Amino acid sequence: MRQLFSAAICLCILTGCANNNPEPLARPATTEEVEQIRQTMRATNPKAVVGIVIATLPDQRFAAVGDVPVMEFRLNEPITFIDARQHPLAHGVIKNITTDALHVKYDPPPKNGRDPQVGDLAIRFKP
């Protein structure tokens, strides 16, 4: 009886704690993925620019975006953040431009979403 009770407890713990819809862990985009996404974006919109999130302040909803030609950007231009799988994360606007990065203030992510993280991508679409 004691073994049956122990087995039942273990079964309840295992099934009760199991996540039926596990969310894949966020991972940075590889160099190859970044280049592939850049090519895909340019094919659909030649003026699209794809950068990489190099730093974040999630409590203030700021992200620094690097690996972009900063001189081609202007304050208050919209930016879209995506993960390595090209899933949208958040939208924001450029609030500061330095010699090598854009500082983007982003909106709260959608429900069940997440904030941009280092290694995610940032895209600027221009008509």
N, C-alpha and C positions, 0 to 999 in steps of 0.2 A: 504494500500500500504506500509505503514511504517513497519508494522508487517511482511509482506512478505519479504521486503528487509532485515530486521533483521534476519529472519529465514534463508534466503539464505546466509547471511554472516556467521552465526553460522555453517551452513552445510559445507560451504567451509573451514572454519577454522578447523572443526572437521575431515573432510575427507582429507584435505590437510596435516594436521599434523600427521595423523595416520600412524603408522609404519606397513606396510603390512607384513614384515618379522621380527617380534620382536625377538631379540637375548636374550635368557634367561640370567639372571644376573649370574655372576660368584659367586660361593659359595664354601667354603672350603669343602673338603671331610670329611665325618664323620668317626669316628673311625671304624665303621663297614664296610664302603666302602673301607677304606684303607686296612683292613685285607682281605676283599673279593678280592680286586685287587691283593694283594700280593699272595694269594693262586692261583688265576687264572694265574698270571705270572709264578709262580714256577711250575705249572702244565705243561706249554708249554716250559719253559726254567728254569731248576732247579737252574741255576746260576744267574738268574735275581734278582736284589735287588731293592726294592721300598722304597723311602724315601719321606719325606714331606718338602715342601718349607716352611722355617721358617722366612725368611726375603728376601727382594728384594731391588735392586737399579735399577729401570727401566731405568733411564736416562743413566746409564752406562752398562745396560744389564747384571747385575750380580744377581744371586740368591743364597742364602744359603740354603743348604739341610741338614736336620737333621733326626734323628731317623733311622740312618743307621750305620752299623759297619764300621766306617771310616778307620780302619786298613786294610780293604779288598780293598781299592781303591788306585789308582795311579794317579799322575798328567797326564793331557791330555787325560784321558779316556772319551769317549763320554757319554753323558747323554741326555735322552729325557724327556721333560716335557709334562704332560697330565693334563687335568682337572678331576673333580670328575666323569664325564661321560665317561672318557677314550678317549676324543678327543685330538689329538696331538696339542700342543701349540708351542713348539720351541725345537731346538736341541742346545746343548752346549758341552763344555769340562771343565773338572775340572782344575782350575787354582791354587787352594790352598786347603790344608787339615789341619783343626785344630783338637783339641782333641775331638770335638763333632759335627763338621759340615764340609760339603764340600762347597767350594766357586766355583760356576760354571758361566763361561762367556757364554752367549747364543747368538745365531744368531737372527737377527730380525725375528719376527713372520711372517708367510705368510700373503699375502693380506687378509684383513678382519679378521685377527686373533688378538690375544692379547698376551701381555707379561705374563709370569708366575706370579702368585700372591701367597701370603701367603695362605697355605691350599691346593694348587695344589700338584701334585705328580711328583716325578722325578724317572726315571727308568734307571738302568744300565743293559744292556743285555751283556752277555758274552757267546762266543761260547763254 
